[in-house]
């Protein structure tokens, strides 16, 4: 009987120590460990974006106003040549600029082209030099940075 009592006590002690050992081995910031890892951007852009979520976009155009951004998206609906011509004029007037990579938080979808080019305009917060600024971004209006 004494052997059985000692064995029971050992099992109970082991059951209490095992979770403590696992907790000691866990990272200090358990909240961060539960966050899903960010995936690399897909080769094909999704048709819908999550509003209010910070993300990195590639080859999007940053514009100073909604009107200017829509001008570029509408030119793209006509064709690539028209989009490049419109972009050239807007870039010269410092109204738009294409970025190889930008950190953005999309706030609202403002315009979506009905053409197959899927050019879209969003109001967004854009990280510029480590500071967030309100702006308008256009996705799908130009080919990759030229």
Long-range contacts (C-beta under 8 A, 24 or more apart in sequence): 45-118, 45-139, 45-140, 47-118, 49-106, 49-109, 49-122, 50-106, 51-106, 51-107, 51-108, 51-109, 52-105, 52-106, 52-107, 53-105, 53-106, 54-103, 54-104, 54-105, 55-103, 55-104, 55-105, 55-106, 56-101, 56-102, 56-103, 56-104, 57-101, 57-102, 57-104, 57-137, 57-139, 58-100, 58-101, 58-144, 59-98, 59-99, 59-100, 59-142, 59-143, 59-144, 59-145, 60-98, 60-99, 60-102, 60-104, 60-137, 60-138, 60-139, 61-87, 61-96, 61-97, 61-98, 61-99, 61-137, 61-138, 61-141, 61-142, 62-96, 62-97, 62-98, 62-99, 62-102, 62-126, 62-135, 62-136, 62-137, 63-90, 63-95, 63-96, 63-135, 63-136, 63-137, 63-138, 64-94, 64-95, 64-96, 64-135, 64-136, 65-95, 65-136, 66-110, 66-111, 66-121, 66-123, 66-136, 68-95, 68-96, 68-136, 69-96, 69-110, 69-111, 69-121, 69-136, 69-137, 69-138, 70-110, 70-111, 70-121, 72-96, 72-119, 72-138, 72-141, 72-142, 73-111, 73-113, 73-119, 73-120, 73-121, 73-138, 73-140, 73-141, 74-113, 74-119, 75-141, 76-113, 76-115, 76-117, 76-119, 76-140, 76-141, 76-142, 77-113, 77-114, 77-115, 77-117, 77-119, 80-143, 83-119, 83-141, 83-142, 84-142, 84-146, 87-141, 87-142, 96-138, 98-142, 98-145, 99-145, 100-145, 102-126, 102-127, 102-137, 103-127, 104-137, 105-132, 106-137, 110-136, 113-140, 117-141
